[in-house]
Structures are given as structure tokens and as C-alpha cells.
Amino acid sequence: MIEWVIGFLAVMIGYITFLIRSSSGSHFEDNSIDAFIIKDGKEIGNKQQGTKKDKYRRNYTSEGRQILIIYGTEYGFSEEVARNLHDRITSFNSTSGTLNVEFQPRTINAKHYSSIVWDQETVCIVIISTSGDGVPPTDARDFYEFLSKSSPNMSHLKFCVLALGDSNYPQYCKTGKVVNQRFLDMSCNPILQCELVDSEDWNVINPWIDKVINLLPNIEIEVKMDYLDLEGLGEGEGHSRNNPFMAKLKVKKQLTVLDDTEDRETIHCEFDIADSGLTWTSGDALGIYPDNHPIYVDNILSLLGINGTVCVDPPVWAYITDKDKIRIMMALMKFYDLKHVKPELLYEIKASLSESLRSAEYEHLFEIFESDDALVQYIKTREVMDVLEEFSAVMSIDMTPEKFLSLLKPLQPRYYSISSSPLIDPNTACITAAVVRYKSEEIQKKKEGVTTAYLQDRLVVMDTCPVFISRNPDFRLPSNHEIPIILIGPGTGLAPFRAFIQEREMAVEHESVIGPTLLYFGCRHKEKDFLYRNELETWHRKGIIQLRTAFSRDQDRKVYVQDLLLEDGNKLWHLIYQNEGIIYVCGDARRMAHDVHYALLEIAQVQGHLSETDATKYFYELEQEGRYQKDVWVT
Ligand SMILES: Cc1cc2nc3c(=O)[nH]c(=O)nc-3n(C[C@H](O)[C@H](O)[C@H](O)COP(=O)(O)O)c2cc1C
């Protein structure tokens, strides 16, 4: 009883402290990454960042049978899968009675490919995603280029490729498919066919890992010392995805008018990155690590009966370099994904279901486990808190904090095109973000985007948050400002174009001649969500841009940017074909970029008199030449 009272008081004190901190909008008084690290039961702040060493970066000190795992990732998922495979191979060593020499998995980012001595390798497993509009992840570009250009005979090498992607994109899993083909071209021997993974589907990934593990004992791998210096493959000194900079939010502005529930909420944020060493080029994105909502964290802990002040080890992907223990509420808020549910959480729940509570009222919960499809569908439409809430009535779950954390995915950073040019102010990176709020039809609950709600509702001016730069080398202004550019960016697709236009304006101020700069912008209502209206209209008046706007809901007939393109077909064809202009498209991949592409094809057919096939070929070639650049995403 006394223990119970003490436990209850500890939870309450922890919770009250937690709420007091949350009320400022910042959860930590000094707001530094390290402020919540616990040492000897006390919080310590402002620690120096040390050298990060994780178990995937340790050099082997004895002989073994080496396996090379290369991951290429933009958003971190391929790395998660690679680490999962690494762990499975390591645990296979300890469970397999038949082996007397261990397998030594070495898991490296594709950006370190030049450290690989291919002659020394026997088995290479590549786990790689596709990004942008069918391009490799930024860090994997050189590796991809290397594979595309060089053709050594590598017939000694056994390999397999796991290609991650999303079938909503036209270039589904392209990078993995190309990498697989290149290995085949270099006479490498596949141990498995290239496996495609749609939308992070663990129902495909787990069996693939099983197959790899089953195949390994049948492959002859020489026993030797590893030559790779894994510890030396550091991230370098600078700030990056694994070592983000704590940037101060200097300005936050609402860009839209909200007087109806249908209205779009878009914000402009300015981050101070002075003294960070971070630099960017217009077209790049800012990676931001959000905090999960403290109320969600608290609800989850309450549902599981876990005290929020319990200390746990930070996960290996945590962007703190000191690996001292942290409170579980902080771990959940900073490092774990509470939005996307891992199937393992459901399997754990399944094991704890109480059959005695099976009744008509709860039958739907038991049915989820009757087929993989039902489980996948359930997971797609629920967050971690929804799952725990729904199952709380029928499960008797008794999980340790560590067990629960092992059933969650890593919280990933989100990426926003930087909407300001470094030439204007290299110390201030601006972003333009549409705040995601919606009602889930399936469960009739209000939902929100993790990062955009964090930026809008909880991050207050003068707070800091972890950021880094994500390069986008395929989305660049030409260095020659006389080249005509056609910018097509409705909604927040406008963001990188604001930076591009700022640079063209600067060129004019420096008395350079600029070529035609056509901007096609679209939104719902002129008076409500015409982003940066004053700036755009001023640039138009000054002749910096030719602004074309489509307000889809201001008249009976819906008008979109692609309609304006068709109206301007003659002029556009002239700029593209005769004047070798560059087309840029930014925004929604599924509908907008698709419709814009078809409008361009139509223009080529009507104005250029090309057949449909030739028009398709023409724009394909433009894309290859970098004259049709896309920065698109599926929401
Ligand atoms: C902006 C963006 C562009 C993407 N482009 C493609 C694409 O062209 N083809 C594809 O198959 N998947 C595409 N995807 C899906 C990713 O490949 C998929 O989400 C993958 O699991 C991400 O793995 P990563 O976190 O290791 O990068 C894209 C995802 C985003 C966010």
C-alpha cells in the first residue's frame, strides 16, 4: 500500500513538473537537447556533445565471416531495416548451435561506399529507398553513380537488394531496381530476387529477413579479420541528421485567414542557424525533429500504467550524443513515433488478449487478427494511442517500459523546402508549412500532423528545435540568370520558388539581366490562402516575375495551375522549346504533378505538333537534361 502511494505521488509530481514545463510551449527550461539527460538521479544541462558510438559502429576485434549491409536512406526507414537485419544476424550467431565462427554484419551508409574494398567482400546486402521523383536518397547518390558508371567484374560477390518505395509514385522502387540490375550487370550472383517493399510494409520485410538469415549458413564466407574501420566512418564534425543543430525560432507568422473549418492553415517560420556551420543552396530542405504532443505521451503512459519519470536508455538513433539514461516521457516525446504503429505492438497485444472478454461488443477487436489484410488496414488507420485505447478493455497488458519502447518505430524528422535564399540571409532559414489537421473517417477522431502541429501549437518564438539541412541537388536554379524559368508551385509548393525569386531579384539589383520568370501559383481563395501575396504582387509589378494565379474555389468552375498552363500554351512552348527554358514543379505528386505533366504533353502536341509518343519522349529527355525538375511528395 505504502509503495503504491509513493508510486502514485511520484507519477503526480512527475506529471505536474511535466505540465509546468509544457505550459511555456517548451518542454525544457534551457531547451537544449541534453537538458533532460539524467545522471545519478539529477538532470544535467548543457553538456558538450561527445563522439557518438553505437553498436553498429564497433570494429570487430576477432576473425569472423563478414557480411556487408549497405543502406541508402532519405528518411531513415532503410537504416531501421538495415539495423533490424544486423540485429537478426547477430542474434542468429548466439542461437545457432552449428556455427563455431560468427557472422560479422557491418552496416554502413551508402555515402561511405568508397571505403569498401570489393575484392574483400563475399556477401553484400543493399537496402535502399527511392526518393524525389524516382531518384536515389541524397546520401546514396555517389554510390548510385559509381554503380552506374563503373563496371568491374564482381563475379565473386553474392548479393541481394531490398528496394523500398511507395507504389503511389510513378517511379516505384526505381533506385533499388536499378542497383539490383547493376549488380547483375557486374556478374554478381543474386542470392534472392530484388524484393520490392511498398509503404514500409513489415509483412514483406520480415519474411525477406527470414529468407536472408536462412540462406547465410549455405554461403561459403572466408574467416578473416575485417578490414573496415567502422568506428572511423563518422558523421564528421558538422551538424547533420544524426547531429542536428538546436535552432532558435525567430519568427512565426500565419499566412492564411481562418474563418471556416475548411480553410487551410499555413505558417511561415524563420529559424536562426547562425554559428551552426549549416549552409544551404536554394532548393534544399530543412529537416526538423518534432516533439510528440505531451498529452499523447501522458495518455499512453497512463494506459500502460508506466510512471513517466522512469529512466530508460535513449534509443540508438537518438540525436543526443550522451547515452546516459533519460525519463521515459522524454524518450517518448523526442525519439519514438507515436503515429505509425509497428505490427509487433499488435502481436504483443494479441498475446495478452483475454479470451474471457470475447463478446459481441469486442468481437471486432479479435477479428483484426484473423487476416494480414485486416491487420494492415487496422494499423494504417490508427495511431499508437488509438490502439492502446481500443484494446485496453480486452487485454491484460503488463509490459516493462523497455519492452514497450522496443515495439515502437523511431520518430523521423520531417522535411520542408527552405523558402528563403541564403544569399539574402545565410543565418536565417525560412520554411512554409501547411498545418495538417483532419478528422479520421475510420475512427471519427481529430488528427494532426506531428511536426506541423508542433510548430504551430507548441513551439513558441525563442524556443529551439533540432534542425539540419537535407540537400536536393536535382532542384536548382541555373547559374545563368538569363535562362527562362517556369515555376509551377501551388500551395506550399511555392516555398522553394520564393527562394529562387529572391535570387533573381538580387541579380536584378546587381544589374544582371534576368530571363523570363513565370510563376504559376494556385490556392483555394484569393482572400484567404494566397501565400506571400504582397511579395508576389510586388515582384510582379517590378517585372521580376510574371505571376499567374489560379484560385480554385473563387468561382463556380474550378481552376487549377494546369488550366493556366494550357491557356499559356503558345508562350510556354516558345520558352521551353525555342529558348531552352527550365520547368520546375513543386508540390503534390499524386494529382498536381500528374495533371501538370499531362498539360505539358498537351502543349507539346498542340503547339509543337508532336505525337503523343514524341511528346512523352521529349519531356523524358528534358528531365534527363535537368530541364524539367520536380520536387514532389505524396501526402
Ligand atoms: C518526397 C518523397 C518522394 C518519394 N519518391 C518516391 C518515388 O519516386 N518512388 C518510390 O517508389 N517511392 C518514393 N517515396 C517513398 C519512399 O521511398 C518510402 O517512403 C521509403 O520507405 C522511404 O525510405 P527511407 O526512409 O529509407 O528513405 C518517396 C517518399 C517521399 C517522402
PDBQT file of the ligand as one rigid body, heavy atoms in Angstrom, charges set to zero:
ROOT
HETATM    1  C1  LIG A 701       9.203  13.226 -51.054  1.00  0.00    +0.000 C 
HETATM    2  C2  LIG A 701       9.155  11.736 -51.275  1.00  0.00    +0.000 A 
HETATM    3  C3  LIG A 701       9.381  11.236 -52.541  1.00  0.00    +0.000 A 
HETATM    4  C4  LIG A 701       9.314   9.856 -52.780  1.00  0.00    +0.000 A 
HETATM    5  N1  LIG A 701       9.503   9.382 -54.055  1.00  0.00    +0.000 NA
HETATM    6  C5  LIG A 701       9.345   8.055 -54.308  1.00  0.00    +0.000 A 
HETATM    7  C6  LIG A 701       9.467   7.541 -55.639  1.00  0.00    +0.000 A 
HETATM    8  O1  LIG A 701       9.706   8.249 -56.601  1.00  0.00    +0.000 OA
HETATM    9  N2  LIG A 701       9.308   6.197 -55.821  1.00  0.00    +0.000 N 
HETATM   10  C7  LIG A 701       9.023   5.330 -54.785  1.00  0.00    +0.000 A 
HETATM   11  O2  LIG A 701       8.877   4.133 -55.021  1.00  0.00    +0.000 OA
HETATM   12  N3  LIG A 701       8.899   5.801 -53.516  1.00  0.00    +0.000 NA
HETATM   13  C8  LIG A 701       9.054   7.126 -53.254  1.00  0.00    +0.000 A 
HETATM   14  N4  LIG A 701       8.922   7.599 -51.968  1.00  0.00    +0.000 N 
HETATM   15  C9  LIG A 701       8.613   6.649 -50.880  1.00  0.00    +0.000 C 
HETATM   16  C10 LIG A 701       9.871   6.255 -50.099  1.00  0.00    +0.000 C 
HETATM   17  O3  LIG A 701      10.788   5.548 -50.901  1.00  0.00    +0.000 OA
HETATM   18  C11 LIG A 701       9.416   5.318 -48.962  1.00  0.00    +0.000 C 
HETATM   19  O4  LIG A 701       8.636   6.086 -48.058  1.00  0.00    +0.000 OA
HETATM   20  C12 LIG A 701      10.570   4.675 -48.237  1.00  0.00    +0.000 C 
HETATM   21  O5  LIG A 701      10.073   3.757 -47.293  1.00  0.00    +0.000 OA
HETATM   22  C13 LIG A 701      11.432   5.720 -47.514  1.00  0.00    +0.000 C 
HETATM   23  O6  LIG A 701      12.574   5.074 -47.031  1.00  0.00    +0.000 OA
HETATM   24  P1  LIG A 701      13.757   5.917 -46.352  1.00  0.00    +0.000 P 
HETATM   25  O7  LIG A 701      13.183   6.468 -45.079  1.00  0.00    +0.000 OA
HETATM   26  O8  LIG A 701      14.817   4.920 -46.091  1.00  0.00    +0.000 OA
HETATM   27  O9  LIG A 701      14.200   6.975 -47.304  1.00  0.00    +0.000 OA
HETATM   28  C14 LIG A 701       9.013   8.960 -51.714  1.00  0.00    +0.000 A 
HETATM   29  C15 LIG A 701       8.788   9.471 -50.417  1.00  0.00    +0.000 A 
HETATM   30  C16 LIG A 701       8.858  10.847 -50.203  1.00  0.00    +0.000 A 
HETATM   31  C17 LIG A 701       8.575  11.360 -48.818  1.00  0.00    +0.000 C 
ENDROOT
TORSDOF 0
